[in-house]
């Protein structure tokens, strides 16, 4: 038998270190070739690390959340044959005599001798009458017992302690309740929906959640955000969308609102090239791009991802719709490639039916604009002196004030509004 060591691979793009996001195996597991062993996180995307061999996992090189250098040992697998780890005889001998404790299938032989069972009387003390202590007297009890008493609504000064020096134990609380001890007035019975809760849960910020947190913090720290909100009458647009779906949905696919918004952004950006741009604030260079690569913010199980619809300006309405659907599916399933999650020039974000009335989206640096979509609602509007019901939607968009002036931002959103309210103009070149 030999050992095959898998090192943290060079993922490219000049990356020197990556974060270990999740293990899919543990010590002692049998793995087969091409089985995914771990997920690692780069600045761009989550990457699967597959096994190149069959064998048994004998050690793991890190913990989830740990940042590891490219080339460091990720995992060691016991394999048939020599493996790829060459050890000297001197190093191999001690390893054979004392295998790593982590690879032992069971730890029972090394565990401490079991403690003798407590007598039944000690486990369940006989009920005792409540004791009377002074109101300011603090009885002996551990923090866990105090919390338990608080959860039960029991005043500890009324409980007889059976522990050393009269210390109150958990069993004493049970005995007190068995003696018809009543919870404090105003407290609900244990298990009630109105009972106080004191539980806590700590969640380590690792993997995708860590990257999202870092990028959002960096964006708010570096860019001069400002938001602009405008309402749009999308009644005609919705009528057109429904008509196109009824006529072409079966053959070309269903249209959501997003491809219309992408088209409106593409057309409006022709007159506002300063908004389809990236700002390198270290080099103090603004790069305006002719290509419109639209990042579409997508929620996945591991957090917010932004797959990119490349060259949206060269795609038809249905072409953009198909690409948005494909990328969203890939992002939610964790199968989006690194190149599909980078390179956007402007971002579109929407919470769909949960879009609320107003939002203040955070810029996806180094971009200088993000267009946010709020939900569509029917509202009474006054048109030509008449009150009519219209479908209204707000656009809540943010811009980098270091690059985009307020007037330019407002005119850009007004241009999008005009295109959406007169949808035929979306297709007039």
Secondary structure, 3 states (H helix, E strand, C coil): CEEEEEECCCCCCCCCEEEEEEECCCCCCEECCCCEEEEEECCCCEEEEECCCCEEEEEECCCCCCEEECCCEEEEEEECCCECCCCCHHHHHHHHHCCCHHHCCCCHHHCCCCCCCCCHHHHCCCCCCCCCCCCCCCCCECHHHHHHHHHHCCCHHHCCCCCHHHCECHHHHHHHHHCCCCCCCCCCCCCCCCCCCCCCCCCCCCHHHHHHHHHHHHHHHHCCEEEEEEEEECHHHHHHHHHHHHHHHHHHCCCCCHHHHHHHHHHHHCCCCCCCEEEECCCCEEEECCCCCEEEEEEECCEEEEEEECCHHHCCHHHHHHHHHHHHHHHHCCCCCHHHHCCCCEEEEECHHHCCCCCCCCCCCCECEEEEEEEEEEEEEEECCEEEEEEEEEEEEEEECCCCCHHHHHHHHHHHHHHHHCHHHHHCC
